[in-house]
Amino acid sequence: MRVEIPLRWSDMDAQGHVNNVRIWELVQEARNQAFIPTEAAPMLDSGMVVASQRVEFVQSFVVDEEPLLVDVWCSTVGAARIIMEYAAHHRGTKVARALTELCPFDFVAGRLRRMYSQEKSAMLAMSAPATSWSALPVVDVAGRTDANDVVTVPIRWSDVDRYGHVNNVSLAGYLQEARILATTAWSPAMRRAGENLWVVARQDVRYVRQLHPSTQQCRVHTGLVRLGTSSITLAASVEAHGDTILNSAAVLVCVDRATGRATPIAEETRQVLAAHFVARP
């Protein structure tokens, strides 16, 4: 199924392209629009949780009068588990792809539930082959002594969705906030308005439990797990009152502002970043 999503000027960020968190939001919008005309639509009201999500940012793009076109399909249908996939295009160019693992949830009983027959039929009607994804290890760095870059993020009322918990897109915003604050504290060369751009190429998130607004704030732990020639991989965990909410991995690429192409990380920056390595378990 293909859905069309008009873009907004507020989708742009300081680096002059559509922000990676906005793309998470557009993926969510595409999924909801795909569900609405089907018998799976009641799931949007009765309850559904995101268990994990992957987003690969293929090509940066800017907002104009052309909408984002998103192909949405279901690559896996289980008794209580669905995998949705997405391919987003703007002006004929593929700009992102994503994968979401969803589970029907009974919020009254506080547990996962099996899909009803009509919901499963609707998902099967949207079936298409799965795509391949390279492995991106996701580790829990909350409370690790070697991941001591911690940012406290307050929860806003607008972060909460109709299910009464902090929405997964808002959580992606928390990760972005902590990522920028942590990395710019590590090195001035990581500034997003510096000589080079730092763009997110891939981000995977595994959700452990819900985050409720009554918590008021959460803590995001960030550490470096890979240092490549022109890219880095960061591990991050969101934690509240000692409980891990989610774990994430993000690949950032150093891009030359003038050419828009990946460029090697300066040696001075590499030495500073190396001090923030987190040992993988």
C-alpha positions in Angstrom: 0.0 0.0 0.0 1.3 3.5 -0.8 0.4 6.5 1.3 1.0 10.2 0.6 2.1 12.4 3.4 2.4 16.2 3.0 5.5 17.7 4.5 5.8 20.7 6.8 8.4 23.3 7.1 8.7 22.4 10.8 10.1 19.0 9.6 13.4 20.7 8.7 16.3 21.0 11.2 19.3 23.3 11.6 21.3 21.3 9.1 18.9 22.2 6.4 17.2 18.9 5.7 14.3 16.8 7.1 15.3 15.8 10.6 15.8 12.1 11.5 13.2 12.2 14.3 10.7 13.7 11.9 11.2 10.7 9.7 10.3 8.5 12.6 7.1 10.5 12.9 6.4 10.2 9.2 6.9 6.4 9.4 4.3 6.3 12.2 2.0 8.5 10.2 2.3 6.2 7.2 1.6 3.1 9.3 -1.6 4.7 10.8 -2.8 5.8 7.4 -2.2 2.3 6.0 -4.3 0.8 8.9 -7.2 3.2 8.7 -9.0 1.8 5.6 -8.6 -1.8 6.7 -10.2 -4.0 9.4 -7.1 -3.5 11.4 -8.1 0.1 12.1 -9.6 -0.7 15.6 -6.1 -1.7 16.7 -5.2 2.0 16.6 -7.7 2.7 19.4 -7.8 -0.6 21.3 -4.1 -0.8 21.7 -0.8 -1.6 19.9 2.8 -1.2 21.1 6.0 -0.9 19.2 8.5 -3.5 20.3 11.4 -2.5 18.1 12.1 -0.3 15.2 14.8 0.2 12.6 15.2 3.3 10.3 17.8 3.7 7.6 18.3 7.2 6.3 19.2 6.7 2.7 19.3 10.3 1.3 18.8 13.7 2.9 16.0 15.8 1.5 14.3 19.1 2.0 10.7 20.2 2.4 8.9 21.5 -0.7 5.5 21.3 -2.2 6.0 17.6 -3.1 4.6 15.0 -0.5 6.5 12.1 0.9 5.4 8.8 -0.7 5.6 5.8 1.6 5.1 2.2 0.5 3.9 0.2 3.6 3.6 -3.6 3.8 3.5 -6.4 6.3 6.4 -8.9 6.0 5.6 -11.1 9.0 2.3 -12.0 10.6 2.3 -14.0 13.8 -0.3 -14.7 16.4 0.6 -11.7 18.5 3.4 -10.1 16.4 3.5 -8.1 13.2 6.4 -6.7 11.3 5.7 -3.7 9.1 8.2 -2.4 6.5 8.3 0.9 4.8 10.1 2.5 1.8 9.9 6.3 1.6 10.4 8.3 -1.6 10.6 12.0 -2.3 10.7 13.4 -5.9 11.4 9.9 -7.2 14.4 9.3 -4.9 14.4 6.7 -2.1 15.1 8.7 1.1 14.5 6.2 3.9 13.4 2.7 4.8 12.1 1.3 8.0 11.0 -1.8 9.9 8.7 -1.9 12.9 7.8 -4.8 15.1 4.3 -4.3 16.5 2.3 -6.3 19.1 -1.4 -5.9 19.9 -1.8 -4.9 23.5 -4.6 -5.0 26.1 -4.1 -1.9 28.1 -6.9 -2.8 30.5 -5.3 -6.1 31.4 -1.8 -4.7 31.0 -0.5 -7.5 28.7 0.0 -8.5 25.1 -2.9 -10.2 23.3 -3.4 -12.3 20.2 -4.7 -10.7 17.1 -8.4 -11.1 16.2 -9.2 -13.0 13.0 -10.2 -9.9 11.1 -7.0 -8.1 12.2 -4.9 -10.9 11.0 -6.7 -11.1 7.7 -6.1 -7.4 7.1 -2.4 -7.8 7.8 -2.2 -10.8 5.5 -3.9 -8.7 2.7 -0.9 -6.3 3.1 1.7 -9.0 2.9 4.9 -8.6 0.8 8.4 -10.1 1.0 10.7 -9.1 3.8 13.8 -7.1 3.0 17.3 -7.8 4.4 19.0 -5.7 7.1 22.6 -5.7 8.2 23.2 -6.5 11.9 23.5 -3.5 14.2 24.1 -4.7 17.8 22.0 -3.0 20.4 23.3 -3.1 24.0 22.1 -1.8 27.4 24.5 0.9 28.6 22.3 2.2 31.5 24.2 2.2 34.7 27.5 1.2 33.0 30.5 2.9 34.6 32.1 3.3 31.1 28.9 5.0 29.7 28.8 7.9 32.2 27.6 10.5 29.7 24.1 11.0 31.1 21.6 13.6 30.0 18.4 14.2 31.9 15.4 14.8 29.6 12.1 16.2 31.0 8.9 14.7 29.8 6.4 17.1 28.1 2.6 16.6 28.0 2.8 16.7 24.2 5.1 13.6 24.3 2.3 11.4 25.5 0.0 9.5 23.0 -3.6 8.3 23.2 -2.4 5.2 25.1 -1.2 7.3 28.0 2.5 6.6 27.7 5.3 8.5 26.0 5.1 7.9 22.3 8.0 6.1 20.5 8.6 9.1 18.3 9.1 11.3 21.4 11.5 8.7 22.7 13.5 9.1 19.5 13.6 12.8 20.2 15.0 12.1 23.7 17.8 10.0 22.1 18.6 12.8 19.7 18.7 15.4 22.5 21.1 13.3 24.5 23.2 12.3 21.5 23.8 15.9 20.5 24.5 17.1 24.1 26.9 14.2 24.8 28.9 14.3 21.6 29.3 18.1 21.5 30.5 17.9 25.1 33.1 15.3 23.9 34.4 17.4 21.1 33.7 20.9 19.6 34.1 19.2 16.2 30.9 17.3 16.8 28.8 20.6 16.6 26.0 20.3 14.1 26.7 23.8 12.8 30.5 23.2 12.5 32.8 22.7 9.5 31.3 19.2 8.8 27.8 17.8 9.2 27.0 14.8 11.4 24.1 12.9 9.9 22.3 9.8 11.2 22.5 7.0 8.7 20.8 4.3 10.7 19.1 3.9 14.1 17.7 0.8 15.8 15.7 0.9 18.9 14.4 -2.0 21.1 11.7 -1.0 23.6 11.8 -2.7 27.0 8.9 -1.1 28.8 6.5 1.8 28.7 7.5 5.3 30.0 4.6 7.1 31.7 4.3 10.9 32.1 4.1 10.6 35.9 7.8 9.9 35.8 8.3 13.5 34.8 11.8 12.9 33.5 14.2 10.2 32.2 17.9 9.8 31.9 19.7 8.9 28.7 23.1 7.1 28.9 25.3 7.4 25.8 28.6 5.7 24.8 30.7 5.0 21.8 30.9 1.4 20.5 32.5 1.8 17.1 34.9 4.4 15.6 35.3 4.0 11.8 37.0 6.1 9.2 34.1 8.5 8.6 31.4 7.1 10.9 30.8 6.3 14.5 28.2 4.0 16.2 26.7 5.1 19.5 24.9 3.0 22.1 22.2 4.7 24.2 19.8 3.6 26.8 16.8 5.5 28.3 16.3 4.8 32.0 13.8 6.0 34.6 14.0 5.2 38.3 16.5 2.4 37.6 14.4 0.7 35.0 15.6 0.5 31.4 13.0 1.9 29.0 14.8 1.2 25.7 18.2 0.5 24.2 19.4 2.0 20.9 22.2 2.0 18.5 22.8 4.9 16.0 25.3 5.2 13.2 26.5 8.8 12.5 28.4 9.8 9.4 30.8 12.8 9.2 29.8 14.6 6.0 31.6 17.4 4.2 29.3 20.4 4.2 30.4 21.6 0.7 30.1 18.3 -1.2 27.6 16.4 0.9 29.8 13.4 0.9 31.2 11.3 3.7 34.6 12.6 4.8 37.2 11.1 7.2 37.0 12.1 10.8 39.9 14.3 11.8 42.6 12.6 13.8 42.3 15.1 16.7 38.6 14.3 16.9 39.2 10.6 16.7 41.5 10.7 19.7 38.9 12.6 21.8 36.1 10.2 20.8 38.2 7.1 21.6 38.1 8.2 25.3 34.4 7.4 25.3 34.5 3.8 24.2 32.1 1.5 25.9 33.2 -2.2 26.0 30.6 -4.5 24.5 29.4 -7.2 26.9 
